[in-house]
Amino acid sequence: MKRIIVPIDFSEHSEYALEAAANLAQKYGSELIVLHMLELSNAILTSNGESINEEAVFYLKLAEQKFDAFLDKPYLEGIKITPIVKHFKVFSEVNDVANELNANLIVMGSHGVSGVKEVLVGSNTEKVVRHSDIPVLVIKHNPILLDFENAVFASDFSDEAITPYINAKVTFKKLGAQMHLVYVNSPDGNFRSSAEIDKKVSLFLKKADGDLDNLSNVHIVSDYSIEKGILNFANMIGADLIAVATHGRKGLAHFFEGSISEDIANHSTLPVMTFKI
């Protein structure tokens, strides 16, 4: 895990993400790429007028000054940090920076749910998740302790899930986390018999791993909804992290029918990591 990107907007939640990323960087000797996007308007970016150019320079200088204060944190001591200010208009372009710098992980803060509004949906966090080719770790709260010992990977064990599953296995191994696979049998999903599920899981593992060594880490649970099943299972085993798959630019994971991964990312109090299908 050589490079971790932390997109920030100088908010409280982006500071949570920065501290979480610093925790990981300390453990794995990673470099932190702290990225701020000005999201300047087209008028500022395309105008040839001298006053407009000066306005763009002003915002760039202001962001650089904010960086000095934002990065003055004791938990960042000893970590290699590269601050970057870009005049991007949309957060989806974080993926371009990740590819350019060969980053391994993106860490972002998110408010999650506020009242009846799904804040993550349509937010900068969702835009990054939609376009990212690498895993994205979403942090909701102040990461006082960030030790990933037990990680839940929710799957429907379809062929589409093989690549995210393999990538999650590699990532969890780097994090030193025990992987717990969970399949939720519920009325709002494709309800299957125990025999059908066992067959589906076995075929999946043979295709993905070439063996059934990981079968003992698969858990079949029944619940009223897939989302509740995943969250209840994570709570039951004392999980530190929930991982889900996304369809990338097609929108937040319709990996299961509906928008299960989107709901998980919104409602989970645990950190959520996404892997692109």
C-alpha positions as a Markdown table, in Angstrom:
| # | Residue | x | y | z |
|---|---|---|---|---|
| 1 | Met | 0.0 | 0.0 | 0.0 |
| 2 | Lys | 2.4 | 2.6 | -1.3 |
| 3 | Arg | 0.1 | 5.6 | -1.9 |
| 4 | Ile | -3.2 | 6.6 | -0.3 |
| 5 | Ile | -5.2 | 9.4 | -1.7 |
| 6 | Val | -7.3 | 11.5 | 0.7 |
| 7 | Pro | -9.7 | 14.0 | -1.0 |
| 8 | Ile | -10.5 | 16.8 | 1.4 |
| 9 | Asp | -12.7 | 19.9 | 1.6 |
| 10 | Phe | -11.3 | 21.0 | 5.0 |
| 11 | Ser | -14.4 | 19.8 | 6.8 |
| 12 | Glu | -14.7 | 17.8 | 10.0 |
| 13 | His | -15.4 | 14.6 | 8.1 |
| 14 | Ser | -12.5 | 15.0 | 5.7 |
| 15 | Glu | -10.3 | 15.4 | 8.8 |
| 16 | Tyr | -11.7 | 12.0 | 10.0 |
| 17 | Ala | -10.6 | 10.6 | 6.7 |
| 18 | Leu | -7.2 | 12.2 | 7.0 |
| 19 | Glu | -6.6 | 10.7 | 10.5 |
| 20 | Ala | -7.8 | 7.2 | 9.3 |
| 21 | Ala | -5.5 | 7.4 | 6.3 |
| 22 | Ala | -2.6 | 8.5 | 8.6 |
| 23 | Asn | -3.2 | 5.5 | 10.8 |
| 24 | Leu | -2.9 | 3.2 | 7.8 |
| 25 | Ala | 0.1 | 5.1 | 6.5 |
| 26 | Gln | 1.9 | 4.7 | 9.8 |
| 27 | Lys | 1.3 | 0.9 | 9.8 |
| 28 | Tyr | 2.3 | 0.3 | 6.2 |
| 29 | Gly | 4.8 | 3.1 | 5.4 |
| 30 | Ser | 2.4 | 4.6 | 2.9 |
| 31 | Glu | 2.7 | 8.1 | 1.3 |
| 32 | Leu | -0.4 | 10.3 | 1.7 |
| 33 | Ile | -1.6 | 12.3 | -1.3 |
| 34 | Val | -3.9 | 14.9 | 0.2 |
| 35 | Leu | -6.0 | 16.2 | -2.6 |
| 36 | His | -8.2 | 19.3 | -2.6 |
| 37 | Met | -10.4 | 20.1 | -5.6 |
| 38 | Leu | -11.4 | 23.8 | -6.1 |
| 39 | Glu | -14.4 | 22.9 | -8.3 |
| 40 | Leu | -14.0 | 26.3 | -10.1 |
| 41 | Ser | -16.7 | 27.3 | -12.5 |
| 42 | Asn | -16.3 | 27.1 | -16.3 |
| 43 | Ala | -16.3 | 30.9 | -16.4 |
| 44 | Ile | -13.2 | 31.1 | -14.2 |
| 45 | Leu | -11.4 | 28.2 | -16.0 |
| 46 | Thr | -12.1 | 29.2 | -19.6 |
| 47 | Ser | -12.1 | 33.0 | -19.6 |
| 48 | Asn | -9.1 | 34.9 | -21.0 |
| 49 | Gly | -9.8 | 38.0 | -19.0 |
| 50 | Glu | -7.0 | 39.1 | -16.7 |
| 51 | Ser | -9.4 | 39.7 | -13.8 |
| 52 | Ile | -10.8 | 36.1 | -14.1 |
| 53 | Asn | -7.3 | 34.7 | -14.2 |
| 54 | Glu | -6.4 | 36.6 | -11.0 |
| 55 | Glu | -9.6 | 35.2 | -9.4 |
| 56 | Ala | -8.4 | 31.6 | -10.1 |
| 57 | Val | -5.0 | 32.3 | -8.7 |
| 58 | Phe | -6.6 | 33.8 | -5.6 |
| 59 | Tyr | -8.5 | 30.6 | -4.9 |
| 60 | Leu | -5.5 | 28.5 | -5.5 |
| 61 | Lys | -3.4 | 30.5 | -3.0 |
| 62 | Leu | -6.2 | 30.5 | -0.5 |
| 63 | Ala | -6.4 | 26.7 | -0.7 |
| 64 | Glu | -2.6 | 26.4 | -0.3 |
| 65 | Gln | -2.8 | 28.5 | 2.9 |
| 66 | Lys | -5.6 | 26.3 | 4.3 |
| 67 | Phe | -3.5 | 23.3 | 3.7 |
| 68 | Asp | -0.8 | 24.6 | 6.1 |
| 69 | Ala | -3.3 | 24.7 | 9.0 |
| 70 | Phe | -5.2 | 21.6 | 8.0 |
| 71 | Leu | -2.0 | 19.4 | 7.8 |
| 72 | Asp | -0.6 | 20.7 | 11.1 |
| 73 | Lys | -1.7 | 17.6 | 13.0 |
| 74 | Pro | 0.5 | 15.6 | 15.5 |
| 75 | Tyr | -0.8 | 12.3 | 14.0 |
| 76 | Leu | 0.8 | 13.2 | 10.6 |
| 77 | Glu | 4.3 | 13.4 | 12.0 |
| 78 | Gly | 6.8 | 11.1 | 10.2 |
| 79 | Ile | 4.5 | 10.5 | 7.3 |
| 80 | Lys | 5.4 | 11.5 | 3.8 |
| 81 | Ile | 2.7 | 13.9 | 2.6 |
| 82 | Thr | 2.1 | 15.4 | -0.8 |
| 83 | Pro | -0.6 | 18.1 | -0.9 |
| 84 | Ile | -2.2 | 18.7 | -4.2 |
| 85 | Val | -4.6 | 21.4 | -5.3 |
| 86 | Lys | -6.5 | 20.8 | -8.5 |
| 87 | His | -8.9 | 23.0 | -10.3 |
| 88 | Phe | -11.2 | 20.1 | -11.1 |
| 89 | Lys | -14.9 | 20.8 | -11.5 |
| 90 | Val | -16.1 | 17.3 | -10.3 |
| 91 | Phe | -14.9 | 14.8 | -7.8 |
| 92 | Ser | -15.1 | 12.0 | -10.3 |
| 93 | Glu | -11.7 | 13.1 | -11.6 |
| 94 | Val | -10.1 | 11.8 | -8.4 |
| 95 | Asn | -9.7 | 8.5 | -10.3 |
| 96 | Asp | -7.5 | 10.3 | -12.8 |
| 97 | Val | -5.1 | 11.3 | -10.1 |
| 98 | Ala | -5.2 | 7.8 | -8.6 |
| 99 | Asn | -4.3 | 6.3 | -11.9 |
| 100 | Glu | -1.6 | 8.9 | -12.6 |
| 101 | Leu | 0.1 | 8.3 | -9.2 |
| 102 | Asn | -0.5 | 4.5 | -9.1 |
| 103 | Ala | -2.4 | 4.9 | -5.8 |
| 104 | Asn | -3.7 | 1.8 | -3.9 |
| 105 | Leu | -6.5 | 3.2 | -1.9 |
| 106 | Ile | -8.8 | 6.3 | -1.6 |
| 107 | Val | -10.0 | 7.3 | 1.9 |
| 108 | Met | -12.9 | 9.7 | 2.2 |
| 109 | Gly | -15.2 | 11.0 | 5.0 |
| 110 | Ser | -18.9 | 11.0 | 4.7 |
| 111 | His | -21.9 | 12.3 | 6.7 |
| 112 | Gly | -23.9 | 9.2 | 5.9 |
| 113 | Val | -27.6 | 9.8 | 6.7 |
| 114 | Ser | -29.0 | 13.1 | 7.9 |
| 115 | Gly | -32.7 | 13.0 | 8.8 |
| 116 | Val | -34.7 | 11.7 | 5.9 |
| 117 | Lys | -32.1 | 12.7 | 3.3 |
| 118 | Glu | -29.6 | 10.2 | 2.0 |
| 119 | Val | -26.6 | 12.6 | 2.1 |
| 120 | Leu | -24.1 | 10.1 | 0.5 |
| 121 | Val | -26.3 | 9.8 | -2.6 |
| 122 | Gly | -25.3 | 12.5 | -5.1 |
| 123 | Ser | -22.5 | 13.6 | -2.8 |
| 124 | Asn | -18.8 | 13.9 | -3.5 |
| 125 | Thr | -18.2 | 10.6 | -1.8 |
| 126 | Glu | -20.6 | 8.8 | -4.1 |
| 127 | Lys | -19.0 | 10.5 | -7.1 |
| 128 | Val | -15.6 | 9.2 | -6.1 |
| 129 | Val | -16.9 | 5.7 | -5.5 |
| 130 | Arg | -18.7 | 5.6 | -8.8 |
| 131 | His | -15.6 | 6.4 | -10.8 |
| 132 | Ser | -12.9 | 4.8 | -8.8 |
| 133 | Asp | -10.9 | 1.9 | -10.2 |
| 134 | Ile | -9.3 | 1.2 | -6.8 |
| 135 | Pro | -10.9 | 0.5 | -3.4 |
| 136 | Val | -12.5 | 3.4 | -1.6 |
| 137 | Leu | -12.7 | 3.4 | 2.2 |
| 138 | Val | -15.6 | 5.5 | 3.5 |
| 139 | Ile | -15.1 | 6.8 | 7.1 |
| 140 | Lys | -18.1 | 8.1 | 9.1 |
| 141 | His | -16.7 | 9.0 | 12.5 |
| 142 | Asn | -13.6 | 10.0 | 14.3 |
| 143 | Pro | -11.3 | 7.0 | 13.9 |
| 144 | Ile | -10.1 | 6.7 | 17.5 |
| 145 | Leu | -9.2 | 3.1 | 16.9 |
| 146 | Leu | -8.8 | 1.8 | 13.4 |
| 147 | Asp | -7.7 | -1.8 | 13.6 |
| 148 | Phe | -9.3 | -3.9 | 11.0 |
| 149 | Glu | -9.3 | -7.4 | 12.5 |
| 150 | Asn | -12.6 | -8.7 | 11.2 |
| 151 | Ala | -13.9 | -7.6 | 7.8 |
| 152 | Val | -17.3 | -8.6 | 6.3 |
| 153 | Phe | -17.5 | -9.1 | 2.5 |
| 154 | Ala | -21.1 | -9.2 | 1.4 |
| 155 | Ser | -21.7 | -11.2 | -1.8 |
| 156 | Asp | -24.4 | -12.8 | -3.9 |
| 157 | Phe | -21.7 | -15.2 | -5.1 |
| 158 | Ser | -22.4 | -14.5 | -8.8 |
| 159 | Asp | -19.7 | -14.5 | -11.5 |
| 160 | Glu | -19.7 | -10.7 | -11.4 |
| 161 | Ala | -18.5 | -10.9 | -7.7 |
| 162 | Ile | -15.4 | -12.9 | -8.5 |
| 163 | Thr | -13.1 | -9.9 | -9.2 |
| 164 | Pro | -14.2 | -7.8 | -6.2 |
| 165 | Tyr | -13.8 | -10.9 | -4.0 |
| 166 | Ile | -10.3 | -11.5 | -5.2 |
| 167 | Asn | -9.4 | -7.9 | -4.8 |
| 168 | Ala | -10.9 | -7.8 | -1.3 |
| 169 | Lys | -8.9 | -10.9 | -0.3 |
| 170 | Val | -5.7 | -9.2 | -1.3 |
| 171 | Thr | -6.6 | -6.0 | 0.5 |
| 172 | Phe | -7.7 | -7.7 | 3.7 |
| 173 | Lys | -4.5 | -9.7 | 3.8 |
| 174 | Lys | -2.5 | -6.4 | 3.6 |
| 175 | Leu | -4.7 | -5.0 | 6.4 |
| 176 | Gly | -4.3 | -8.1 | 8.5 |
| 177 | Ala | -8.0 | -8.6 | 8.6 |
| 178 | Gln | -9.9 | -11.9 | 8.8 |
| 179 | Met | -12.3 | -12.2 | 5.9 |
| 180 | His | -15.9 | -13.2 | 6.7 |
| 181 | Leu | -18.1 | -13.8 | 3.6 |
| 182 | Val | -21.8 | -13.4 | 4.0 |
| 183 | Tyr | -24.8 | -14.3 | 1.9 |
| 184 | Val | -28.2 | -13.0 | 3.0 |
| 185 | Asn | -31.3 | -15.0 | 2.2 |
| 186 | Ser | -34.2 | -12.7 | 2.4 |
| 187 | Pro | -37.7 | -12.1 | 1.0 |
| 188 | Asp | -36.6 | -9.0 | -0.8 |
| 189 | Gly | -33.8 | -10.9 | -2.6 |
| 190 | Asn | -33.7 | -14.0 | -4.7 |
| 191 | Phe | -34.8 | -16.4 | -2.0 |
| 192 | Arg | -33.1 | -19.8 | -2.4 |
| 193 | Ser | -33.1 | -23.1 | -0.6 |
| 194 | Ser | -30.1 | -24.2 | 1.5 |
| 195 | Ala | -29.1 | -26.7 | -1.2 |
| 196 | Glu | -29.2 | -24.1 | -3.9 |
| 197 | Ile | -27.1 | -21.7 | -1.8 |
| 198 | Asp | -24.5 | -24.3 | -1.0 |
| 199 | Lys | -24.2 | -25.2 | -4.6 |
| 200 | Lys | -23.9 | -21.6 | -5.7 |
| 201 | Val | -21.2 | -20.8 | -3.1 |
| 202 | Ser | -19.2 | -23.9 | -3.9 |
| 203 | Leu | -19.1 | -23.2 | -7.6 |
| 204 | Phe | -18.1 | -19.6 | -6.9 |
| 205 | Leu | -15.2 | -20.5 | -4.7 |
| 206 | Lys | -14.0 | -23.1 | -7.2 |
| 207 | Lys | -14.0 | -20.5 | -9.9 |
| 208 | Ala | -12.4 | -17.8 | -7.8 |
| 209 | Asp | -9.9 | -19.7 | -5.7 |
| 210 | Gly | -9.7 | -23.1 | -7.5 |
| 211 | Asp | -10.6 | -24.8 | -4.2 |
| 212 | Leu | -13.0 | -24.7 | -1.3 |
| 213 | Asp | -10.5 | -23.7 | 1.4 |
| 214 | Asn | -12.4 | -20.5 | 2.2 |
| 215 | Leu | -15.7 | -22.3 | 2.6 |
| 216 | Ser | -15.5 | -22.3 | 6.3 |
| 217 | Asn | -15.5 | -18.5 | 6.2 |
| 218 | Val | -18.8 | -18.3 | 4.4 |
| 219 | His | -21.9 | -17.5 | 6.5 |
| 220 | Ile | -25.4 | -17.9 | 5.3 |
| 221 | Val | -27.9 | -15.7 | 7.2 |
| 222 | Ser | -31.6 | -15.1 | 6.9 |
| 223 | Asp | -33.2 | -11.7 | 7.6 |
| 224 | Tyr | -36.0 | -9.4 | 6.5 |
| 225 | Ser | -33.8 | -7.6 | 4.1 |
| 226 | Ile | -30.3 | -8.0 | 2.6 |
| 227 | Glu | -29.2 | -4.7 | 4.2 |
| 228 | Lys | -30.4 | -5.7 | 7.6 |
| 229 | Gly | -28.8 | -9.1 | 7.3 |
| 230 | Ile | -25.4 | -7.6 | 6.4 |
| 231 | Leu | -25.5 | -5.0 | 9.2 |
| 232 | Asn | -26.8 | -7.5 | 11.8 |
| 233 | Phe | -24.2 | -10.0 | 10.9 |
| 234 | Ala | -21.4 | -7.4 | 11.1 |
| 235 | Asn | -22.6 | -6.4 | 14.5 |
| 236 | Met | -22.9 | -10.0 | 15.7 |
| 237 | Ile | -19.3 | -10.9 | 14.9 |
| 238 | Gly | -17.9 | -7.5 | 16.0 |
| 239 | Ala | -16.7 | -6.5 | 12.6 |
| 240 | Asp | -14.5 | -3.5 | 12.1 |
| 241 | Leu | -15.2 | -3.1 | 8.4 |
| 242 | Ile | -17.9 | -3.9 | 5.8 |
| 243 | Ala | -16.9 | -4.4 | 2.1 |
| 244 | Val | -19.3 | -4.2 | -0.8 |
| 245 | Ala | -18.9 | -4.2 | -4.6 |
| 246 | Thr | -19.9 | -1.5 | -7.0 |
| 247 | His | -20.7 | -1.3 | -10.7 |
| 248 | Gly | -18.7 | 1.8 | -11.0 |
| 249 | Arg | -20.0 | 4.3 | -13.5 |
| 250 | Lys | -23.4 | 2.5 | -13.7 |
| 251 | Gly | -24.0 | 3.9 | -10.2 |
| 252 | Leu | -23.5 | 2.7 | -6.7 |
| 253 | Ala | -23.6 | -1.0 | -6.5 |
| 254 | His | -26.6 | -2.7 | -7.9 |
| 255 | Phe | -24.5 | -5.7 | -7.1 |
| 256 | Phe | -27.6 | -7.1 | -5.4 |
| 257 | Glu | -31.0 | -6.3 | -6.8 |
| 258 | Gly | -31.9 | -2.7 | -6.0 |
| 259 | Ser | -29.3 | -0.5 | -4.3 |
| 260 | Ile | -28.1 | -2.6 | -1.3 |
| 261 | Ser | -24.5 | -1.3 | -1.4 |
| 262 | Glu | -25.7 | 2.3 | -1.5 |
| 263 | Asp | -27.9 | 1.6 | 1.5 |
| 264 | Ile | -25.0 | 0.0 | 3.4 |
| 265 | Ala | -22.7 | 2.9 | 2.7 |
| 266 | Asn | -25.4 | 5.3 | 4.0 |
| 267 | His | -26.6 | 3.4 | 7.1 |
| 268 | Ser | -23.5 | 1.6 | 8.4 |
| 269 | Thr | -21.8 | 3.2 | 11.4 |
| 270 | Leu | -18.7 | 1.0 | 10.5 |
| 271 | Pro | -16.2 | 2.0 | 7.9 |
| 272 | Val | -17.3 | 0.8 | 4.4 |
| 273 | Met | -14.9 | -0.2 | 1.6 |
| 274 | Thr | -16.0 | -0.5 | -2.0 |
| 275 | Phe | -14.5 | -2.7 | -4.7 |
| 276 | Lys | -15.4 | -2.1 | -8.4 |
| 277 | Ile | -16.9 | -4.9 | -10.4 |
